[in-house]
Every structure is written in structure tokens, then in C-alpha cells.
Amino acid sequence: MNQKIDPITLAVVRGVLETTQREMTMTLEKTARSSVFNVAHDYSNAIFNHRPEMILQGQDIPIHLGGLIPAMKCVAEYFGDDIHDGDIIYHNDPAYKGSHIVDCCMYKPVFYKGELVFWTVCKGHVTDIGGPVPAGYNPDAKEIYAEGLRIPPVKLWDKGVARNDVINFMLTNMRSRRDQEGDLRAQLGAVTVGARNLIALLDKYGIETVQGCVDALLDMADRHMRDLIRSLPDGTFSATAKLEDAGHGFGEITIGAEVTVAGDECRITISSPPQIPYFINSYEGNSISGVYLGLMMFAQIDPPYNEGLYRCISVDLGPKGTLCNALEPAPHVNCTTTPMETLADAVRLSLEQFAPERAVGSWGHSSGVNIAGFDPRNNEEYVTMVLASLISGAGATAYMDGWHSVGPQCCFGALFSGDIETLEYSYPIQIHRYSLIQDSGGAGKYRGGCGTVWEVEPLGHEMTVISFGEGRHYPALGANGAESSCPELKVGCIELKDGDQVLEVLKKNTILTIQDGKRVATSNPGGGGWGKAFERDPQQVAADVRNGFVSLQAARAEYGVAIDPANFTVQEEATRKLRAARG
């Protein structure tokens, strides 16, 4: 640590940075208009220094946060010296290192006494981005131009003056304008509040002291990651993960990761097939996030979490024009979930071969829906991404069961499903079911968390339903020998229903139109287990049965545990025979 920075000052500056980020988050939550922001919290905030390096990330969406690092550098480079106090820059284009076009990012340079010192940054998933399909997810898109409005780096405020023509141009190209404008103003509030707090910090301690503390925090994160990498044996390991066939004619896709460790440095190389005319291609900025997610699932290191973590990590995404290093005009909107969750699995599986004791079960992958229509109560158009529809289970670890209903993997517990009543108040819908799915958690000595089912019906109008994601063919990967003897219970699906009658089970991503009386239910996979299921304590299995997480049938089939249906206690002799018969 710089000798001029004492530990107390460092702790205070670190605390101010952390509380500043939290206040940015609270500002978004309390002022945003759409349910994607104010209910689901599908946004992320970060603070960068002048270089610009990420010096603090929020406890937000992982697939957002890693991609902010290349995006911020791209935006700063694009404007070069044309950055001034009062500027507000907006951007979503993956060709300029954005993640996908429905994640729109706002950047505010923070000047102090004429000098650029910080950037406050807010990325949020907007409810709509124009294009032919509400909410932007177009499974029929063959190129990016069929997905929505691309926004290269552009100033919405220039030296403090609003560019209302540009803002109006943007909002005019989006559905549900009132929600879009409200969320845009909420983002403005977040970056403005962040800048205000940082200027107060500079007023108190001065630029030299604050920048010294920031450099010390970056160095601290660097040491934490280097210590971990140094503890691993030198060498190279590789792994692959399978991206399931989405039913659009491209078959199964394999994504590979090769990890090389040498001393305190690590190189991660990704391999993927050529990009395809389907909306799962991932551009560079987004793929960097997927790599970092797989790394951090393995690393599990202490904070601070900033760009210093990645100084010793180099990433090669493979040649341009491939699935994980796409080039325009590749369609891409589903990329933050598919293929990023598969890419993260491949990276994590490679790293776990260096230290098998760190192996964890995969979290459930995303399988969700967006909805849109005209609200008969006010004849206004509505559109929303229903984050509650893609909540899956977490993977188990060597110490504990996976958490229920906290996924998907790309968001890693940062999403909120919100109150059912809030969604029903906001939109003309009735939600018939939102619950855990019995037997969906991966079997193991430690069980994966359960996924969820979300079932909706439109009220008094015709509703468009757009499905996206995967997790409908293969269960989440287990760890350390975990396998499920009933894998069909662990996967997701989408059901088209007439009342309680299932009309069709959908395994592919598609666009539906449904009327009153019809329903759509989306089921999400559970998390992967850890260890062999027959090593699970029979009393834990009995508790799972009592709580409804595991059925009587699955207790016998997957865990070799016989449960008395009258009182849900373990039948000791029958259990011993079941387990002995299976070895």
C-alpha cells in the first residue's frame, strides 16, 4: 500500500465508494417506471476512475458487470478529448462492446476542478428497444437489424444541455414510451447521485488521497486473484459444455474453454463454432462477462471486486465471426443467457480440474418469456420482460445444498421476482401459479436448489408471448459425481394451456398469441447437485419430502431412501436394502 495512505482513510474511502454505489441502486429502484427496473432490479451500477478502470461494481447482475469494463473503455476512446463536465453518454451497441441491445448503458464523466476524475455508470435492461418483436427477443431474426434499435455511443446531454431531439428520436422508436422515459430518467438520477457523492468525497480528502486509495483497492484485488492463481498447479486443462438444440435447425453446439496457469497468471482461451443466423451469437463485450462469471464461480474470493481482479487474467475469445466472438450483422439478443451460461460452465469446468475441491454444481439456465399487448383498462400498449418467469435453482457446493429460486446462472442471485400483486396491478394479467417445482433440484449428497414455475393468463385482451432461453433438454450439471436418475424432472419447458389442460409443450423459442382463458406456464430447471445422491443423509431426504422439495417417488429412485407416507419418517430397513441393491 502507498505509505501515504493510512488504513483508516482507505477504509473510509472504500466505504464511501460502496455506499455511493448502493445509493445509485436505491435511486433506480425508487424512481424507475418499468417492472423490469423497479420490481426485478435488472440493472447494474459501477464506478470507474479516469483511466478508465472499474474501481467498484455493485452487487448486481454478473453478465452486466464484466462487460462494462470493455464497454467503458470503448466509449471513452470513441469520444477521446471531446468529454466535458455535464456530458451524459448513452450506448447499447454490441459492435461498440455493449452486451445486447436491450441493455442500455448511461455514462457520466465526473469532473473536479476541471479535471476528469471518475465515471459513474448505470446499465439497465429496458423493456423494449423497437424492432419487429416487443421486448427485443426475436427468435426469427437472421441479423441484428431485425432485433431493434442500435445505439452507438451518443451524448444525450452535452455540457449539461439536454439533446431533446436525440432523446425523442430514441424514445419514438420504442414501445411503451412512458415506461422507457421513466427508466431513462431513473438512470440519469442514479449517475447524478453517484457523481454528487464522489465530488463530496473529493472535497473532503482531495484528489491525491482519493486516487491513492483507489489504486490501493485495485492492487488489493489484484493480490487476491494472484494469490489464488499462484496456489494452483502450473499447467493446462480444458473442458466443453453443450448448448442444447433450440429447435431452429442448428443442432447442438459445443463451447470449449482451455485454461493455462503459469505462476500467478492465467490465460483462458474460448473455442466456438462459426456464428449462426439465430439470436444466440455473443459479441466480445458480452463474452468477456461470461468468462469472468465462470472464473468468479470458481474463485470465490473476498472483496474488493474491481478491475484489479483481472490484471493477471488474459482472455482469447477465438477468431472473429464465431458464436462467442460475433461480428455484425449477427443476431444476438438472447446472448446474455444463451450461450453465456454455457460458456461460463465451460470456463468453470476447466478451472475446477486445477482444484477439484472447489467444484460446484451449475445453476439452472434461463427459460423465460416476455409479454406484450394493449391494456384494455387504458388502451395503452404495454411490454415487459417477465424476470419472474426465468427464476431457476442454484447449484450445490461441497458444504451445502443449492438455494431455491435464485437463478438463472447469468444473474447469480441478483434478480428479484417481485410481488405477484405488483405485476397484476401493472399489467392486465392474472398469475395463476408461481411456486417451486418439486424434484427439480439436482440429486446429490448436497441437493441442487429447486426451480420455479410461473403461469399467466391475459385478461380482456390478446397477449403476445415471446419465449427465449434453454435448459429444456439437459439438466444443470452436477459436481463431484452428482447424477440424477430422473433427469426429465430437472429441465424446463413452456406449456400452452387452456385452463388447467395442457394443449402443447414447447421446447423451442417461439412467438405466441393467446386470448382470454388461455395460459402460458414456464418452468425453469433446478440447480446441479454435489456428490453422490446415495451419500445424502436419509434424514435430510425426509426433511426435503416433508417440505415438498422431493417427492416420495424421487426419494426412492434418486436417493435410495424409503419414506413412510403417513408420517414422513425414514424407513430404515427398506432404505438400507434400497441402497445396498444399488451398490
TAWO-V160256 format. One record per pair of residues at least 6 apart in sequence whose ideal C-beta (glycine too) atoms are under 7 Angstrom apart, sorted by the first residue. I is the first residue (numbers start at 1). J is the second residue. Records with the same first field share a line. If there is no record, write none. Layout:
I=J, J
This chain:
1=216
2=212, 215, 216
4=212
5=212, 213, 216
9=209, 213
10=213, 216
13=201, 205, 210, 213
14=213, 217, 304
16=197, 201
17=47, 55, 56
18=56
20=47, 194, 197, 198
21=45, 47, 56, 58
23=193, 197
24=45, 120, 122, 190, 193, 194
25=45, 58
27=186, 189, 190, 193
28=37, 43, 122, 186, 190
29=38, 41
31=186, 189
32=38, 182, 183, 186
33=178, 179, 182, 183
34=127, 179, 182, 183, 384
35=384, 418, 422, 423, 426
36=42, 125, 127, 384, 385, 387
37=43, 124, 183, 186
39=416, 418, 422, 423
40=387, 415, 416, 418
41=414, 415, 416
42=61, 124, 125, 387, 415
43=60, 122, 123, 124, 125
44=58, 60, 61, 64, 65, 123
45=58, 60, 121, 122, 190
46=54, 56, 57, 58, 65, 68, 121
47=55, 56, 118, 120, 194
48=54, 55, 72, 118, 119, 121
49=55, 118, 214
50=116, 117, 118
52=72, 73, 76, 119
53=218, 307
54=68, 69, 306, 307
55=214, 217, 218, 306
56=306
57=65, 305, 306
59=414
60=414
61=411, 414
62=289, 293, 410, 411, 412
63=99, 289, 290, 293, 336, 340, 410, 411
64=99, 103, 123
65=289
66=288, 289, 292, 293
67=99, 285, 286, 288, 289
68=121, 123
69=288, 307
70=97, 284, 285, 288
71=91, 97, 98, 105, 285
72=107, 119, 121
74=96, 97
75=89, 91, 107, 153
78=96, 153
79=153
83=109, 116
84=159
85=111, 159
86=157, 159, 160
87=109, 155, 157, 158, 159
88=106, 108, 155, 156, 157, 188
89=107, 153, 154, 155
90=104, 106, 151, 154, 156
91=98, 105, 151, 152, 153
92=98, 101, 103, 104, 105, 150, 151
93=101, 150, 151, 152
94=100, 101, 283, 285, 286, 332
95=283, 328
96=152, 153
97=284, 285
98=105, 285
99=285, 286, 289, 336
100=286, 332, 333, 335, 336
101=129, 136, 147, 148, 149, 150, 333
102=125, 126, 129, 136, 333
103=123, 125
104=124, 126, 151
105=121, 123
106=122, 187, 188, 191
107=119, 121
108=119, 120, 191, 192, 195
109=116, 119
110=117, 118, 119, 120, 195, 198, 199
111=117
112=199, 202, 207
115=207
117=202, 207
118=198
120=191, 194, 195
121=191
122=187, 190, 191
124=183, 187
125=385
126=180, 183
127=135, 176, 179, 180, 383, 384, 385
128=134, 135, 136, 174, 175, 176, 180, 383
129=136, 148, 149, 174
130=148, 149, 173, 174
131=138, 146, 147, 148, 149
132=138, 146
133=466, 511
134=175, 370, 372, 383, 464, 466
135=370, 372, 383, 385, 466
136=147, 148, 333
137=279, 333, 334, 370, 466, 468
138=146, 147, 279, 333
139=279, 468, 509, 510, 511
141=147, 279, 331
142=277, 331
143=277, 329, 331
144=150, 328, 329, 330, 331, 332
145=329
146=331
147=279, 331, 333
149=173
151=170
154=166
155=163
156=163, 166, 167
157=163
171=177, 180, 181
174=180
175=381, 383
176=381, 382, 383
201=210
202=210
217=304, 306
218=306, 307, 308
219=308
220=304, 308
221=304, 305, 306, 308, 309
222=308, 311, 312
224=301, 302
225=299, 301, 309, 312
226=264, 312
228=299, 301
229=261, 264, 265, 266, 312
230=263, 264
232=261, 354, 355
233=354
234=261, 262
235=261
236=258, 259, 260
237=259, 350, 353, 354
238=256, 257, 258, 350
239=257, 346, 349, 350
240=254, 255, 256, 346
241=255, 342, 345, 346, 349
242=252, 254, 474
243=252, 253, 255, 338, 339, 342, 470
244=252, 470, 472, 473, 474
245=251, 252, 473
246=470, 508, 509
247=507, 508
248=278, 508
250=276, 278
253=273, 323
255=272, 324, 339, 342, 343, 346
256=271, 346
257=268, 270, 346, 347, 350
258=269, 350
259=266, 268, 350, 351
260=267
261=354
264=312
265=312
266=312, 313
267=314
268=291, 313, 315, 347
269=316
270=287, 291, 316, 317, 318, 324, 343
271=318
272=318, 322, 323, 324
273=322, 323
274=321, 322
275=281, 321, 322, 323, 326, 330
276=323
277=331
278=331
279=331, 332, 333, 334
280=334, 335, 338, 339
281=323, 326, 330, 331, 332, 335
282=323, 324, 326, 332, 335, 339, 340
283=326, 332
284=317, 325
286=335, 336, 340
287=317, 324, 325, 343
288=315
289=340
290=340, 343, 344
291=315, 343, 347
292=310
293=344
294=343, 344, 345, 346, 347, 348
295=313, 347, 351
297=344, 348, 360
298=348, 351, 352, 358
317=324, 325
318=324, 325
319=325
320=327
321=327
323=339
324=339, 343
326=332
334=468, 469
336=410
337=365, 366, 408, 410, 469
338=366, 469, 470
340=410
341=365, 366, 408, 409, 410
344=409
345=362, 477
352=358, 359
357=398
359=479, 480
360=395, 397, 479, 530
361=395, 396, 402, 442, 448, 476, 477, 478, 479, 482, 527, 528, 529, 530
362=395, 409, 476, 477, 527, 528
363=392, 393, 394, 395, 407, 408, 409, 476, 527
364=392, 393, 407, 408, 409, 451, 471, 476, 524, 525, 526, 527
365=392, 408, 409, 469, 470, 471, 476, 525
366=390, 408, 410, 469, 471
367=390, 469, 470, 471, 472, 492, 522, 524
368=386, 389, 390, 468, 469, 522
369=386, 389, 465, 466, 467, 520, 522
370=384, 385, 386, 466
371=384, 386, 456, 463, 464, 465
372=382, 383, 464
373=382, 458, 461, 462, 463, 464
374=381, 461
375=382, 427, 428
376=428, 460, 461
377=428
382=427
384=427
387=415, 417
388=417, 418, 434, 454
389=454, 522
390=408, 469, 524
391=405, 407, 415, 417, 452, 524
392=407, 408, 451, 471, 524, 525, 526
393=402, 404, 405, 407, 440, 441, 448, 449, 450, 451, 526, 527
394=402, 403, 406, 407, 449, 527
395=402, 448, 476, 527, 528
396=402, 444, 446, 447, 448, 527, 528, 529, 530
397=446, 530
398=530
400=446
401=446, 447, 449
402=441, 447, 448, 449, 527
403=449
404=436, 449, 450
405=436, 449, 450, 452
406=413, 449
407=527
420=431, 434
423=429, 431
424=430, 431
428=458, 459, 460, 461
429=456, 457, 458, 459
430=457, 459
431=455, 456
432=455, 457, 519
433=453, 455, 521
434=452, 454
435=452, 453
436=450, 452
437=450, 451, 452, 453, 523
438=548, 549, 550, 551
439=486, 489, 550, 551, 554
440=450, 451, 489, 490, 525, 526
441=447, 448, 449, 450, 526, 527, 549
442=448, 475, 476, 478, 482, 484, 490, 526, 527, 528, 529
443=482, 484, 529, 533, 558, 559
444=478, 482, 529, 530, 531, 532, 533, 536
445=530, 531, 532, 533, 535, 536
446=529, 530, 531
447=529, 544
448=476, 526, 527, 528, 529
449=526, 527
450=526, 549
451=492, 523, 524, 525, 526
452=524
453=521, 523
454=522
455=519, 521
456=519, 520
457=518, 519
458=514, 515, 516
459=516
460=516
462=513, 515
463=514
464=511, 513
465=512, 514, 520
466=511
467=494, 506, 509, 510
468=509
471=491, 492, 524, 525
472=491, 492, 493, 507
473=491, 507
474=491
475=484, 487, 490, 491, 525
476=490, 525, 526, 527, 528
477=528
478=528, 529, 530
479=528, 530
480=530, 531
481=531, 532
482=528, 529, 530, 531, 532, 533
484=490, 558
485=557, 558
486=554, 557, 558
489=554
490=525, 526
491=525
492=523, 524, 525
493=505, 506, 507, 523
494=506, 520, 522
495=502, 505, 521
496=503, 504, 506, 512, 518, 520
497=503, 518, 519, 521
498=517, 518
499=517
512=520
514=520
533=558, 559
534=559, 560, 579, 582
536=559
538=561, 570, 575
539=570
541=550, 555, 559, 561
542=563, 568, 569, 570
544=550
545=552, 555, 563, 568
546=568
552=563, 565
555=561, 563
556=562, 578
560=575, 578, 579, 582
561=570, 575
562=571, 574, 575, 578
563=570, 571
564=571
